[in-house]
Amino acid sequence: MQKMHSLLKRQLKHYFKNPYSAAGDLSGFIEDVNKAYLQSDDDRNMLERSLDLSSKELLQANAELNSIFQVFPDLFFRLDHTGAILDFKGGRTMDLYIQPERLIGKYIYDIPIKEIGKKFQEAIEETLKSNAMVSMEYSIKGEKLENHYEARLLPASDRQIIAVIRNITKRKTAEETLKESEERYRQVLEFAPDPIVVYDHKGIITYINPAFTRVFGWKPEEILFKKLDHVPEKYRQAERLKLEQVKRGESFSGFETCRSTKDGVIIHISMSAAVWRDHDGHWAGSVITLRDITEQKRLGQELNHAQKMKAIGTLAGGIAHDFNNLLTGIQGNASLMLLDFAEDRIHHENLKHIEEYVKRGAELTRQLLGFSLSGKYEVRPTDLNELVEKNSKMFGRTRKEITIHRYLQNGVWPVEVDPGQIEQVLLNMYVNAWQAMPDGGDLYLHTENVFLDEKMLKPYELKAGRYVRIAITDTGIGMDETVRSRVFDPFFTTKEMGKGTGLGLSSAYGIIKNHNGFIKVDSEPGKGTTFTIYLPISEKGLSKEVPLPAQIFPGQETILLVDDEEMILGTAQSLLEKIGYQVIAAKGGREGVDVYKEQNKKIDLVILDMIMPGMGGAEVYKHLKKLRPDVKILLASGYSLNSQAFQLLKKGCQGFIQKPFTIQNLSQKIREILD
Amino acid sequence: MKIEQKKWLPAKGWKPSPPGEWTQTAQLVLVFGSASNLMNQELMKTIQKAYPKACVFGCSTAGEIFDTQVSDDSLSLTAVHFEHTPIQCILAQARDLKNSYHAGEYLAGLLEKKGLVHVFVLSDGINMNGSELVAGLTDHFPPEVTITGGLSGDGADFKETFVFLNGPPQSGAVAAIGLYGKRIKVGFGSLGGWDPFGPERLITRSQGNILYELDHKSALELYKIYLGDHARDLPASGLLFPLSIRTREQDSGLVRTILAIDEKRQSLIFAGDVPEGAYARLMKANFDRLIDGAIGAAKISYEAVGRSSPDLAVLISCVGRKMVLKQRVEEEVEGVLEVLGHRTALTGFYSYGEIAPFTPGGKCVLHNQTMTVTTLSE
């Protein structure tokens, strides 16, 4: 037998005096009992040991937890299933309105703020019902600020609940600040006038703003999280280089390129790209701004064109002026000779031809001057409908293969124009249209009152306001881009050499420009052409034109001729003397002043050239006026009546005559002033 | 239902002596015995010969139950003549089985489903993952078919267990009896009597039924600390501290018993799954509660058959209980008989795992450390 258990030994001793003296047939029984006692002790020892071990483990775990709770900012409540607070831990660093130890035994939802209490009650019920964590948030307004809390209720054993309360004021504030900041930036993107696209590093679109949809046509649901290729072929190479730049982390701006819209329209854009990076600083994508500069480019081109035309105009004007002076000389000499030659004289006809050619030459220079914006000739308020009606009918009579359709607005506003010049412009348009319809066709004429704003007029440097629009549309062969861009250039023509001067449309352009209007052309090959003219309205009423007479008016007064051109002085002096005038010639402005100083008492009229080197016409006028306030002056110029001449006329000059002038015109003007 | 029982002991032979009354008509003979006795071919042949028309079906044990006696190194034989209940017996050999789940699926595939009421399963006890076996069974039987059974044992040695059907005992095998018809009444109940103690520990590393770490520390080391000197008797001594496993979703835990240890891998092999992320607590035996557990299991199965004494009760009790109850082990069997009535024939064995639903109508699961009672009546 194993060692006898002490209890058994005692018991056997009690009954048998000697514990080992039990009868043999009981020995087996005693052995089993001993075994059972020993086993029982063993079991008890093991049990005590295991309980001791587990107690130590629990104590250690408890101590660790307590340490953690000492520094844990969150507040833990242990609640029973009714919400009664059994215990609390932690929350040492939290600002608390009530000390938690005072809450033991109370109900967590019995806090003074009713809504919060109700929330807690509902959360407790939900936790018990679902046996899962329930979260809730609430706020308590303190004296100085509002504190936000998050409560998480977790089911625990025995139908208890652990409520973890955390102060989330800082987080909430940060969240709200972030939300506001995000909202602000979102609004910036959403309301930005320029299209903005955000790509990830794979080139997939992750955001587009409303401006993108407005300009390009695609809606977010059509292209978000996809790639979009809308770069026209010829721009791809350049864009690839720009993409490489972005991949290297380099932002850029102002890159001009093109894009197509959803409808396939190509528009010009100015592209800017900014790189954005992830937390590790790696390239994560790009923010691209695509500013539509199509209109800007168009306006720029128009401005360039206008400036070019202005420069050419200045040059043309100078040439015309000089040429006019020459023609004046030729005309003058021819006129002088005609005065002496009878009609039956052998050279009379030749001289007449010379006069005719000078007239035609003058007509050409007139056109050139018209282009050169050198001034209006004689403006007055004019009914454009009347003008269009009259000259289009006249044109139609000579070009029966063209059907003219007139759509003229009733009550069209009067415009301040030189009717003759406008007629010339219209005629140029009709001729151009006729030439574009070699087999006949239709010509549409529209007039309309319009209001033009600053934006539309910006390239032309004109004021916003009321205008009259005249549109001349043909159904001819039309023009391509190359021709269209040069149609107003002087001497540009599509006709063969000798068949056209190339001055008609350029002259028209200049004339309209000179009238503070502008002219546009729209055309496509095969689809006809429309010229649209805009003229500012006149504030005055309409007036009627008085035609000029064609006879020579002699005189006897003394005339001072002031001109820098010898030829003009000589010719004009001869002509005037021929018709009876006393003529004193002064070469240039200075001499003119000097002569007038000495002889002003006997001088009845001064014919004063406007454009002279050194002292020009305007300065001469000032001096003459000082010397004799009632001086009579007839201004003469190779240019059209311009603003300078206008000013002098306003100040008191009596008249203006454009070179080359005929003796009839000159004598008429002289008599108008002297009589 | 007609039943006769015999017990074989090495020194005494068969008691009562064969033949019995139902030798020619018994359809089923349940034989539970020690591994060494089952490997006695002559002995087994005598059984086959005595009951030529019966399915001789059984397994090795960690103790045999014969009436209210619990024996080691014996054979417990119960022959059953069903008057109204057809049966089907099947066995799946180890070579036919891919894994434990497949074993359940395979068995289910072999049994006729029409009219099937109950399945009684005996399985290998060392190499089978009982949880997976049960999952394979429950996934492939209709829900109205009830399943009970057990994992065979090998005393306290945990070396090799055997299952047999009409032939030599086989290791790694699994066998089942299907009971058919409307006349058979089956009741079952399963209760433990173990109490969890100490802290709850998180299973931080495991794989199936192999446990490596609790709270990131070696589970084997933890057991050795708690067992103290008894650690040298692992894995048997590990039965003294089964684990209560609770997943996040459950409130109550399943009990898991150690079957083997692996010093090299520092792991413990359990009879069923010990999933990662579940919570485990050590359990200790409460003597009185063990006995009450057995009585409680009997009561549950008694209620299930309409509160009348069943003809036969098959008791499958965990080897861990036997290790704790020791000499008093028969008290739990006596407690069962007290509940079921002395008319009921008791048989059964001490197993390495028990198969039964927690409650009648519940899902069948693998238990450890329980007394599982399956009652049969016609």
Interface residues (C-beta under 8 A of the other chain):
Chain A: D32 K35 A36 Q39 D43 M46 L47 R49 S50 L51 L53 S54 E57 L58 A61
Chain B: F197 G198 P199 I225 Y226 L227 G228 H230 L240 F241 L282 K284 V324 K326 Q327
